[in-house]
Amino acid sequence: METLINEMLDGQILLDEAITEFEKLYIQRALERHSDHISKTANALGIHRNTLSKRVSSYQQTSKSKSKRLSAKRGK
């Protein structure tokens, strides 16, 4: 973990960015561990299933937005 933190600091990643990425990866791994079962995953994480659903949805929307921007840049 120390190595990762040092790499992130060296790359000048802001704390908000680091927290967001950690949360996203943590949730993805938890979903994998619980076979994408929202209620079981939310219970394991200690959050409400609606909260988990909203966060997963926001990650998917963010991913789609990034894909569209990359496609637009490549097309130019």
Phi and psi in degrees as a GROMACS rama.xvg file:
@    title "Ramachandran Plot"
@    xaxis  label "Phi"
@    yaxis  label "Psi"
@TYPE xy
-59.7192  -42.2005  GLU-2
-61.864  -44.4703  THR-3
-61.5677  -44.581  LEU-4
-61.5078  -44.1645  ILE-5
-62.396  -40.4597  ASN-6
-63.2316  -40.4818  GLU-7
-66.9331  -41.014  MET-8
-65.7932  -40.3772  LEU-9
-64.5721  -34.429  ASP-10
-82.6686  0.785969  GLY-11
58.3553  47.3383  GLN-12
-85.8038  128.782  ILE-13
-71.0152  153.575  LEU-14
-56.9883  -45.2182  LEU-15
-58.1775  -41.8086  ASP-16
-63.1281  -44.1271  GLU-17
-64.1597  -43.2266  ALA-18
-63.7057  -44.5809  ILE-19
-61.3035  -45.2981  THR-20
-66.6407  -40.5235  GLU-21
-61.0938  -47.028  PHE-22
-59.2687  -45.0074  GLU-23
-59.9841  -48.6945  LYS-24
-65.6277  -39.6089  LEU-25
-61.2706  -45.1784  TYR-26
-66.8753  -41.5528  ILE-27
-59.4963  -44.5888  GLN-28
-65.6377  -39.5081  ARG-29
-64.6036  -40.8996  ALA-30
-62.7885  -42.6158  LEU-31
-60.1947  -43.5929  GLU-32
-63.2093  -30.4923  ARG-33
-108.695  26.2533  HIS-34
52.0547  42.5276  SER-35
59.7551  22.0539  ASP-36
-84.1571  110.633  HIS-37
-60.6394  -49.4552  ILE-38
-63.5133  -44.2495  SER-39
-64.7599  -41.3204  LYS-40
-65.6948  -45.2115  THR-41
-60.1498  -42.296  ALA-42
-61.6416  -44.4928  ASN-43
-64.191  -32.9237  ALA-44
-84.4368  -14.5946  LEU-45
78.3794  28.3264  GLY-46
-126.619  164.071  ILE-47
-73.6633  147.502  HIS-48
-62.1714  -32.0069  ARG-49
-65.6837  -37.6555  ASN-50
-63.2671  -44.91  THR-51
-62.327  -44.9518  LEU-52
-59.4025  -42.9452  SER-53
-63.8964  -41.7789  LYS-54
-67.1106  -43.0118  ARG-55
-61.6451  -42.8711  VAL-56
-61.9227  -41.7989  SER-57
-65.8141  -35.8361  SER-58
-64.3349  -40.3365  TYR-59
-66.8999  -39.9022  GLN-60
-65.9878  -41.8293  GLN-61
-62.1013  -42.0483  THR-62
-63.1454  -41.2864  SER-63
-65.2014  -40.7382  LYS-64
-62.3307  -43.2753  SER-65
-63.6217  -40.4463  LYS-66
-63.2964  -41.0109  SER-67
-64.9796  -41.6489  LYS-68
-64.7408  -41.7829  ARG-69
-64.6843  -41.1431  LEU-70
-62.6527  -40.747  SER-71
-65.2428  -39.7639  ALA-72
-66.8079  -39.2998  LYS-73
-69.1063  -31.4932  ARG-74
-73.5945  -16.8119  GLY-75
